[in-house]
Every structure is written in C-alpha cells, then in structure tokens.
C-alpha cells in the first residue's frame, strides 16, 4: 500500500497514548476531507512492534507520509489538521 502513486499517511500510535487519541479525531477529519485522494492508516506499535522497529518509531504519535514507497515527510507529536492538509495537498 505504501508503494501507491498517491500519498499514504501512516499514524504510529498506541492505545495507552493520550495524544494519539487526539490525533485519531484529526485523522478522521482528514479522511473525510481527502476521500480517496489519500490513504490514512493507523499502526498500533504494541501490536506491530516489528513494523515500529523497521521505521525507528521511538515516540507516539509519529506520522509518516509515503508516496511510491518513499518516506516524504515525518513528524512526531500531535500535528494540527491545517498543517496536515497542507502537507497532503503538496503531494496529491
């Protein structure tokens, strides 16, 4: 999926993480806004430790934006919706 020609935003999170719950609501709004122009996925680091290790996730939430298999943007912490919209619009 990360090899797609459109942006794929991956949210690395954990159920015990308070800021991750904030990001969840923001990402739901993004899904509504972008529809099928971008894909937004959630990866629980506790259920997928191997994937978290591959991408060197050291804190949650961490967002990675992929396009054509490449990481084109990365940020840890809560990211506000307007900033995420701008990032995604640049890569659609």
Secondary structure, DSSP 8 states (H G I E B T S, - for coil): -TTSSS-EEEEEE-TT-HHHHHHHHHHHHHHHHHGGGSEEEEEETTT-HHHHHHTT--SSSEEEEEETTEEEEEEES---HHHHHHHHHHH-
